[in-house]
Amino acid sequence: MLQAIRSTAGSWIAKILFILLIASFAVWGIGDFTRGLGRHVAEVGDVQITPQELDQEFRDEVTRLRRVMGADLTAEQARAFGLLERTLQQMVQRTLVSLAGQDKGLMPSDAMVADEIRRVPVFHNQLGQFDPDLMRALLRQNGMTEQGLVEQVRADMARGQLLGSVSIGAILPTTLAETLFRFRNEKRVADLITVPATAMPEPAAPDASVLAQYHQDRAVRYTAPEYRSLTVAKLTAEAIAGDITVSDADIEQAYSARASEFVAPERRAVVQAVLPDEAAAKSVADAVAGGASLEQAAKAAAAEAIDLGEVTRDQLLPELVEPVFGLSQGAISAPVESTLGWHVLTVRGITPGHERPLAEVRDQVVADLRKERALDRLYEVANQMDDDLAGGATLEEAAQRAGAEIVRIEAVDSRGTTPAGTPVQDVPALPQVLETAFALPSGETGHMTETDAQGYFAVRVDGVQPAALKPLETIRERVLADWTAEQRAAAARTKADELAAKLREGADPARLAATVPGATHARSEPFTRRPEAAALPASLVEELFGAQPGGVAVADGREGPVAARLVEIIPAVPDAAGVKVIRDTTEATLADDLVTQYVGGLQRQFPVSVNRGLIDSLYRPE
């Protein structure tokens, strides 16, 4: 939620604060990662980051990434992408900057925080006005409270003030910006002759010895990978959960142990009006006391009565908790000041706190017990299966006793592909299975191994077909086609070099291209130094930008070798808008560098320690 607020805000916070979040983490030395930090994943100065804080922020990052990559993205995949590491980096970097801000006494006032919140675009209605009701709805949707928002915005503003002072020196002189503009936007025009390999005549058929030597020289290209025949026993919780029973006594005991989870706090249906000053709030409160509804009184004061719905104590700003929970139903509060303004509140309904009875949560308790016991039993069964294998039982015998499923793979390479080129199916955690299988000798059975998907497997290598060069007789057509293509490509390059020599002598490019059947001539559109924009080979663009008109270059292109002669240089004339773009982007880069160096320097003042062992244990695949 807060990330969405930051990304849409046009304020200096959004422009400055998150420079450090995209900065490289290379400023960390390997010595910063240590063990022995107890139950904290990291310590920055005297601030400790808890596993719960890291996990919550990681889950938020996963949710945001799913909006880009799709809902099927798993937490395990996100960790493989490095998202957990990036999340921790962001938390450490923010903490470093916060500590530096506190050290310098930076603390935005309540009024500044309220103004900043009112400027957040996602809290504006269709009229472009700040809408407290919309803000609270968005906060509820994202599991945030008003107080939590205030605290985070205050912290962001303090960090933004500090980073703003660091990056303010990132200024690019106009003369240098104009020089960069000329360099980047200078254009050139060239005559291009393309010689496709397909334009070259078919070479004479090679002797048998030539083709055989070609086959041997490129043995890597024509070598079949090692294939292995495997038998896999896969053990899952579902396979052993069928006979798990849960007694009434077990259910009652689990319910009692988790009683605190099933307590519903008191909730109050609250309606409020937020006014800009105390006088306006008192006027509204007096009008309600005189018989008007809060909605009528708020409208008369050019404000709006906002229905907060049912809220608990922890969903309110601290200033509002006692006034709200001290009101009787239907009563109106005196004006109450908070960071967001002056509040007048009424309670329209009260839902007393209560303990949810066992009957209400029985299904949840039973399901959790079954899952817990299935996983516990899975571990025990896997260990017993391991013991059976160590005792001499075959994989099939041990699997039958344990209730594991047997899967046979006739032949597979280390990437999970069969000799037919199709992927192996129906084997969970296939990469783990293959990693284990390709480390075992033929005939050996591995130990039971835990998977990422709450299961176990054991694999036996039934046979090994070593990697071998495919016989020429079986792939002769493919080898001949490859040899022919290489011969024609080499001939095309030789022809392009010959044409380039004639271009240097002043030959007309169009007439020159006409002498080679299949070759084409074209005069390029003006192109810049970016080869992707010119659709030309990068090496060709580089050579032409180092040449003067009449200079010639040759490079391999997508359609074949290209011989080019530079025709014209078009200087770039700086314009205000273009120079501004270059100045802005370059200054942003300079600011990135300054902030990265500053954050790196903060670690000398506030040492950073990361509990790698705890993080690995918390996120070890289950």
C-alpha positions in Angstrom: 0.0 0.0 0.0 2.6 2.5 1.0 4.7 1.6 -2.0 1.7 2.5 -4.2 1.4 5.8 -2.4 5.1 6.6 -2.9 5.1 5.6 -6.5 2.2 7.8 -7.4 3.1 10.8 -5.2 4.7 13.7 -7.1 6.3 15.1 -4.1 10.0 15.4 -3.4 9.7 12.3 -1.2 8.9 10.1 -4.2 11.7 11.7 -6.2 14.4 11.4 -3.6 13.6 8.8 -1.0 13.8 5.6 -3.0 17.0 6.3 -4.9 18.7 4.1 -2.3 16.2 1.3 -2.9 17.5 0.8 -6.4 21.1 1.4 -5.6 23.6 -1.4 -5.7 24.2 -3.4 -2.6 27.8 -3.7 -3.5 28.8 -1.3 -0.8 28.3 -4.1 1.7 31.4 -6.0 2.6 31.3 -9.7 3.1 32.3 -9.2 6.7 28.9 -7.5 7.3 27.2 -10.9 7.2 27.6 -12.6 10.5 25.9 -15.1 12.8 25.1 -15.1 16.4 22.4 -12.3 16.4 19.9 -14.3 18.4 16.3 -14.1 17.0 16.8 -11.1 14.8 17.5 -11.3 11.1 19.6 -8.1 11.1 20.9 -5.4 13.3 21.6 -1.9 12.1 23.3 0.2 14.8 21.1 -0.5 17.8 18.0 -1.2 15.7 17.0 -4.9 15.3 15.0 -6.2 12.4 12.8 -9.1 13.5 11.8 -12.1 11.4 8.2 -11.0 11.5 9.1 -7.6 10.0 11.2 -9.1 7.2 8.5 -11.7 6.4 5.7 -9.1 6.3 7.6 -6.9 4.0 8.7 -9.8 1.8 5.1 -10.9 1.5 4.1 -7.4 0.4 6.9 -7.4 -2.2 5.7 -10.8 -3.5 2.1 -9.5 -3.8 3.3 -6.5 -5.8 5.4 -8.7 -8.0 2.4 -11.0 -8.7 0.7 -8.0 -10.3 3.4 -8.0 -12.9 4.3 -11.7 -13.3 0.9 -13.2 -12.5 -0.9 -14.7 -9.5 0.9 -18.1 -10.0 4.2 -16.7 -8.7 5.1 -18.6 -5.5 7.2 -17.3 -2.6 9.8 -19.9 -3.4 10.1 -18.5 -7.0 10.3 -15.0 -5.6 13.2 -16.0 -3.3 14.9 -17.7 -6.3 14.6 -14.3 -8.1 16.4 -12.7 -5.2 13.4 -10.8 -3.9 14.0 -11.8 -0.3 17.6 -10.5 -0.4 16.4 -7.3 -2.1 13.7 -6.8 0.6 16.2 -7.2 3.4 18.6 -4.7 1.6 15.8 -2.2 1.4 14.9 -2.6 5.1 18.6 -2.2 6.1 19.1 0.8 3.9 16.0 2.5 5.1 17.0 1.9 8.7 20.5 3.3 8.1 19.0 6.5 6.7 16.4 6.7 9.5 19.2 6.4 12.1 21.2 9.1 10.4 18.1 11.4 10.3 17.5 10.8 14.1 21.1 11.5 14.8 20.7 14.9 13.0 17.4 15.6 14.8 15.1 15.4 11.7 11.5 15.1 12.8 8.7 16.4 10.5 5.9 18.1 12.4 2.3 16.7 12.6 1.2 19.5 10.2 3.8 18.6 7.6 2.8 15.0 7.8 -0.9 15.8 7.4 -0.2 18.1 4.4 1.9 15.3 2.8 -0.9 12.7 3.3 -3.4 15.1 1.8 -1.2 15.5 -1.3 -1.1 11.7 -2.0 -3.0 11.3 -5.4 -4.4 7.9 -4.5 -6.3 9.6 -1.7 -8.0 12.1 -4.0 -11.6 11.7 -5.2 -12.8 12.3 -8.8 -12.8 16.0 -8.1 -9.1 15.9 -7.3 -9.8 16.6 -3.6 -8.4 14.8 -0.6 -11.0 12.2 0.5 -10.5 10.8 4.1 -13.2 8.2 3.4 -11.3 7.0 0.3 -8.0 7.0 2.3 -9.5 4.8 5.1 -11.0 2.4 2.6 -7.7 2.0 0.9 -6.0 1.5 4.2 -8.5 -1.2 5.3 -8.1 -3.0 2.0 -4.3 -3.1 2.6 -4.4 -4.0 6.3 -3.0 -0.7 7.4 -4.2 1.8 10.1 -4.2 5.5 10.0 -1.6 5.6 12.8 0.6 3.2 10.8 0.3 5.5 7.8 1.2 8.6 9.8 4.2 6.9 11.3 5.5 5.6 7.9 4.9 8.9 6.1 6.7 10.8 8.9 9.7 8.4 8.6 9.7 8.7 4.8 9.7 12.5 5.1 12.6 12.5 7.5 14.6 10.2 5.2 13.6 12.3 2.2 14.9 15.4 3.9 18.2 13.8 4.7 18.7 12.3 1.2 17.6 15.5 -0.4 20.5 17.3 1.3 22.9 14.5 0.2 21.8 14.6 -3.5 21.4 18.3 -3.8 24.9 18.6 -5.1 24.2 16.4 -8.2 24.2 19.3 -10.7 25.3 19.0 -14.4 26.6 22.2 -15.9 24.7 23.4 -19.0 27.8 23.3 -21.2 28.4 19.6 -20.3 24.7 18.8 -20.9 24.9 20.3 -24.3 28.1 18.4 -25.1 26.4 15.2 -24.1 23.4 16.1 -26.2 25.6 16.6 -29.3 27.4 13.3 -28.7 24.2 11.3 -28.3 22.1 12.9 -31.0 24.7 13.3 -33.8 23.4 11.3 -36.8 25.1 9.7 -39.8 24.0 8.4 -43.2 25.7 5.5 -45.0 25.4 3.5 -48.2 24.9 -0.2 -47.3 25.5 -3.2 -49.5 24.2 -6.4 -47.9 25.4 -9.8 -49.2 23.1 -12.6 -48.0 24.7 -16.0 -47.6 21.8 -17.4 -49.6 23.0 -15.3 -52.5 26.2 -17.3 -52.7 26.3 -20.3 -55.0 25.9 -23.8 -53.6 29.4 -25.2 -52.8 30.5 -28.5 -54.4 29.6 -31.5 -52.2 32.5 -32.2 -49.8 34.5 -35.4 -49.8 33.6 -37.9 -47.2 36.8 -37.2 -45.3 36.1 -33.4 -45.3 32.6 -34.0 -43.8 33.9 -36.5 -41.3 36.6 -34.0 -40.2 33.9 -31.3 -39.9 31.8 -33.7 -37.7 34.8 -34.4 -35.5 35.9 -30.7 -35.2 32.4 -29.8 -34.0 31.9 -32.8 -31.7 30.4 -30.7 -29.0 27.6 -29.7 -31.3 26.8 -33.2 -32.2 27.3 -35.0 -28.9 24.2 -36.6 -27.2 24.1 -35.9 -23.5 24.4 -38.5 -20.8 21.0 -40.2 -20.2 20.0 -42.1 -17.1 17.3 -44.6 -16.3 15.8 -43.8 -12.9 13.3 -45.2 -10.4 11.8 -42.5 -8.1 9.8 -43.1 -4.9 7.8 -39.9 -4.0 6.3 -39.6 -0.5 3.7 -36.8 0.2 1.6 -35.8 3.1 -1.6 -36.5 1.1 -0.4 -40.1 0.5 -0.3 -40.9 4.2 -3.1 -38.6 5.5 -6.0 -40.9 4.8 -5.9 -42.7 8.2 -5.2 -39.8 10.4 -7.9 -39.4 13.1 -8.5 -36.5 15.4 -10.3 -37.1 18.7 -12.6 -34.7 20.5 -10.1 -34.4 23.3 -7.4 -33.4 20.7 -9.7 -30.8 19.3 -10.5 -29.3 22.7 -6.9 -29.3 23.7 -5.9 -27.5 20.5 -8.7 -25.0 20.9 -7.6 -24.2 24.4 -4.0 -23.8 23.4 -5.0 -21.4 20.7 -7.6 -19.6 22.7 -6.0 -16.2 22.1 -6.5 -16.6 18.4 -10.2 -17.0 18.8 -11.0 -13.9 20.8 -12.9 -11.2 18.8 -12.2 -7.7 20.2 -14.9 -5.1 20.8 -15.9 -3.3 17.6 -17.7 0.0 17.2 -19.5 1.4 14.2 -18.1 5.0 14.0 -19.1 8.0 11.9 -16.9 11.0 12.0 -16.4 14.5 10.4 -12.9 15.9 10.0 -12.7 19.7 10.1 -9.8 22.1 9.5 -9.9 23.8 12.8 -11.3 23.6 16.4 -13.9 26.3 15.9 -15.5 24.5 12.9 -15.4 21.2 14.8 -17.1 22.8 17.9 -19.8 24.3 15.6 -20.5 20.8 14.2 -20.6 19.2 17.7 -22.9 22.0 19.0 -25.3 21.5 16.0 -25.5 17.8 16.7 -26.1 18.4 20.3 -29.0 20.7 19.2 -30.7 17.9 17.3 -29.1 17.8 13.9 -27.6 14.6 12.6 -23.8 14.5 12.1 -24.4 14.3 8.4 -26.5 17.5 8.4 -24.1 19.4 10.6 -21.0 18.3 8.6 -22.7 19.3 5.3 -23.5 22.8 6.7 -19.9 23.2 7.6 -18.8 22.3 4.0 -17.4 19.0 5.3 -18.6 15.4 5.0 -19.6 12.8 7.5 -17.5 9.7 7.0 -18.7 6.2 7.9 -15.6 4.3 9.2 -17.6 1.0 9.5 -16.8 -1.2 12.5 -13.4 -0.6 13.9 -11.3 -2.0 16.8 -9.0 0.0 19.0 -5.9 -0.7 17.0 -7.5 0.6 13.8 -7.8 4.1 15.1 -5.4 6.9 15.6 -4.1 6.9 19.2 -5.8 10.3 19.8 -9.2 8.8 18.9 -9.2 5.6 20.8 -10.4 6.8 24.2 -12.9 9.3 22.9 -14.5 6.6 20.6 -14.4 3.7 23.1 -15.6 6.0 25.9 -18.7 7.1 24.1 -22.1 5.5 24.7 -24.0 4.4 21.6 -25.6 7.4 19.9 -23.5 10.0 21.8 -21.4 12.7 20.1 -17.8 13.5 21.1 -16.2 16.8 21.8 -13.8 18.0 19.1 -10.6 15.8 19.1 -7.4 16.9 17.4 -5.2 14.5 15.5 -2.5 14.9 12.8 -5.2 14.8 10.2 -7.4 17.6 11.6 -10.2 18.1 14.2 -12.6 15.2 14.6 -16.2 15.0 15.7 -17.3 11.4 16.2 -20.4 9.4 17.0 -20.9 5.7 17.7 -23.8 4.1 15.8 -23.3 0.6 17.1 -21.3 -1.5 19.6 -20.4 -5.2 19.1 -19.0 -6.4 22.4 -15.8 -8.4 22.4 -16.3 -12.1 22.7 -14.6 -15.5 22.5 -15.5 -17.5 19.4 -16.9 -20.8 20.6 -15.4 -24.1 19.6 -18.4 -24.9 17.5 -17.7 -21.9 15.4 -14.1 -22.7 14.7 -14.1 -26.5 14.9 -13.6 -27.1 11.2 -10.6 -24.8 11.2 -9.1 -26.5 14.2 -9.6 -30.0 12.8 -8.1 -29.1 9.4 -5.1 -27.6 11.1 -4.6 -30.6 13.3 -4.8 -33.0 10.3 -2.3 -30.9 8.4 0.1 -30.7 11.3 -0.1 -34.4 12.1 0.3 -35.3 8.4 3.5 -33.3 8.2 4.8 -34.7 11.5 4.0 -38.2 10.3 5.6 -37.5 6.9 8.9 -36.8 8.6 8.6 -40.0 10.7 7.6 -42.1 7.7 10.4 -40.7 5.6 12.9 -41.5 8.3 11.6 -45.0 8.6 11.8 -45.4 4.8 15.4 -44.2 5.0 16.1 -46.8 7.7 14.5 -49.5 5.5 16.7 -48.6 2.6 19.8 -48.5 4.8 18.8 -52.0 6.1 18.9 -53.5 2.6 15.3 -53.1 1.4 14.9 -52.3 -2.2 13.4 -49.0 -3.2 10.2 -50.8 -4.2 9.9 -52.6 -0.9 10.5 -49.5 1.2 8.1 -47.5 -0.8 5.3 -50.1 -0.4 5.7 -50.1 3.4 5.7 -46.4 3.5 2.8 -45.8 1.1 5.1 -43.9 -1.4 4.4 -43.9 -5.1 6.9 -45.4 -7.6 7.7 -43.6 -10.8 10.0 -45.0 -13.5 11.9 -42.8 -16.0 13.3 -44.8 -18.9 15.8 -42.2 -20.0 16.4 -38.5 -19.0 19.3 -36.1 -19.3 20.4 -33.6 -16.6 18.0 -31.0 -17.8 14.9 -33.3 -17.6 14.6 -34.0 -21.3 14.1 -37.5 -22.8 15.9 -38.7 -26.0 12.8 -37.7 -27.9 13.3 -34.1 -26.8 10.2 -34.0 -24.5 10.3 -33.0 -20.9 9.7 -35.6 -18.1 6.3 -35.2 -16.5 4.7 -36.2 -13.2 7.8 -36.0 -11.1 7.6 -33.4 -8.3 10.8 -31.5 -7.6 12.3 -32.8 -10.8 15.4 -30.5 -10.6 16.2 -31.9 -7.1 15.6 -35.4 -8.3 18.0 -35.0 -11.2 20.6 -33.2 -9.2 20.6 -36.2 -6.8 20.4 -38.8 -9.5 23.3 -37.4 -11.6 25.6 -37.5 -8.6 24.9 -41.2 -7.9 26.8 -44.2 -9.4 24.8 -46.6 -11.5 22.8 -49.0 -9.4 22.9 -46.8 -6.2 19.9 -45.5 -4.3 20.0 -42.1 -2.7 18.8 -41.2 0.8 15.3 -39.7 1.3 15.4 -36.1 0.4 13.0 -33.3 1.4 11.5 -31.3 -1.4 10.3 -27.7 -1.7 6.7 -29.0 -1.9 6.4 -30.6 1.6 7.3 -34.0 0.4 10.2 -36.5 0.1 11.8 -38.6 -2.6 14.4 -41.3 -3.0 15.9 -42.1 -6.4 17.8 -45.1 -7.8 20.0 -45.0 -10.9 19.0 -48.1 -12.9 21.4 -47.4 -15.8 23.7 -44.8 -17.4 24.1 -44.1 -21.1 27.3 -42.0 -21.3 27.4 -38.9 -23.4 28.6 -39.8 -26.9 29.3 -38.3 -30.2 26.3 -39.2 -32.5 27.5 -41.3 -35.4 27.9 -39.4 -38.6 25.7 -41.9 -40.4 22.7 -41.0 -38.2 22.9 -37.2 -38.6 24.6 -36.9 -42.0 21.9 -34.6 -43.5 22.2 -32.2 -40.5 26.0 -32.1 -40.6 26.0 -31.5 -44.4 23.5 -28.7 -44.0 25.6 -27.1 -41.3 28.8 -27.4 -43.4 27.0 -25.9 -46.5 25.7 -23.0 -44.5 29.1 -22.2 -43.1 30.7 -22.4 -46.6 28.1 -20.0 -48.0 28.5 -17.6 -45.0 32.3 -17.5 -45.5 31.9 -16.9 -49.2 29.5 -14.0 -48.4 32.0 -12.4 -46.0 34.7 -12.7 -48.6 32.5 -11.1 -51.2 31.6 -8.2 -48.8 35.3 -7.6 -48.1 35.9 -7.4 -51.9 33.0 -4.9 -52.3 34.4 -2.8 -49.4 37.8 -2.6 -51.1 36.1 -1.2 -54.2 34.0 1.2 -52.2 37.3 2.6 -50.8 38.4 3.1 -54.4 35.3 5.2 -55.0 33.0 2.7 -56.8 29.3 3.5 -57.0 27.6 1.4 -54.4 24.3 0.8 -56.4 26.2 -0.4 -59.4 28.6 -2.4 -57.3 25.7 -4.3 -55.6 24.2 -5.0 -59.0 27.3 -7.1 -59.9 26.5 -9.6 -57.2 23.2 -11.6 -57.8 21.1 -11.4 -54.6 23.0 -8.5 -53.0 21.1 -5.4 -52.1 21.9 -1.7 -51.9 20.2 0.9 -49.7 21.0 4.3 -48.3 20.3 4.3 -44.6 18.1 6.7 -42.8 20.0 9.0 -40.5 21.1 6.9 -37.5 22.5 7.7 -34.0 25.1 5.8 -32.0 22.4 3.4 -30.7 22.7 0.4 -33.0 19.2 -0.9 -32.0 17.6 2.3 -33.3 19.5 2.0 -36.6 18.8 -1.7 -37.0 22.5 -2.0 -37.9 25.2 -4.2 -36.5 26.7 -2.6 -33.4 30.3 -3.0 -34.6 29.4 -1.4 -37.9 27.8 1.7 -36.2 30.8 2.0 -33.9 33.2 2.0 -36.9 31.2 4.5 -38.9 31.0 6.9 -35.9 34.8 6.8 -35.8 35.1 7.5 -39.5 34.9 10.6 -41.8 32.7 10.7 -44.9 34.0 8.2 -47.4 35.2 5.9 -44.7 34.3 2.2 -45.2 33.4 -0.6 -42.7 32.3 -4.2 -42.9 30.3 -6.2 -40.3 28.1 -9.3 -40.1 24.4 -8.4 -40.0 21.2 -10.3 -39.6 20.7 -10.8 -43.3 24.4 -11.3 -44.0 27.7 -9.3 -44.2 27.2 -5.6 -44.7 29.7 -3.3 -46.5 29.1 0.3 -45.7 30.5 3.7 -46.8 29.8 6.8 -44.7 28.0 9.5 -46.7 27.1 12.3 -44.4 27.6 13.5 -40.8 24.6 15.4 -39.4 25.6 17.4 -36.3 23.1 17.7 -33.5 21.9 21.2 -32.5 21.0 21.3 -28.8 17.5 22.3 -27.9 16.2 23.3 -24.5 13.9 20.3 -24.1 16.5 17.7 -25.1 19.2 19.2 -23.0 16.8 19.2 -20.0 16.1 15.5 -20.5 19.9 14.8 -20.5 20.5 17.0 -17.5 17.6 15.4 -15.5 18.7 11.8 -16.3 22.4 12.5 -15.7 21.7 14.3 -12.4 19.5 11.4 -11.3 22.4 9.1 -12.0 24.8 11.3 -10.1 22.3 11.5 -7.2 22.1 7.7 -7.2 25.9 7.5 -6.9 26.0 10.1 -4.1 23.3 8.3 -2.1 24.9 4.9 -2.6 28.3 6.2 -1.3 26.5 8.0 1.6 24.6 4.9 2.6 27.8 2.9 2.4 29.5 5.4 4.7 26.7 5.2 7.2 27.7 1.6 7.9 30.9 2.9 9.6 28.7 4.9 12.0 25.9 2.3 12.3 27.4 -1.2 11.8 25.3 -3.7 9.9 25.1 -7.3 10.9 22.9 -9.9 9.1 22.0 -13.2 10.7 22.4 -15.4 7.6 22.0 -18.6 9.5 18.6 -17.5 10.9 17.3 -16.3 7.6 18.4 -19.6 5.9 16.6 -21.6 8.6 13.4 -19.5 8.4 13.2 -19.8 4.6 14.5 -23.3 4.2 12.3 -25.2 1.8 9.7 -27.2 3.7 
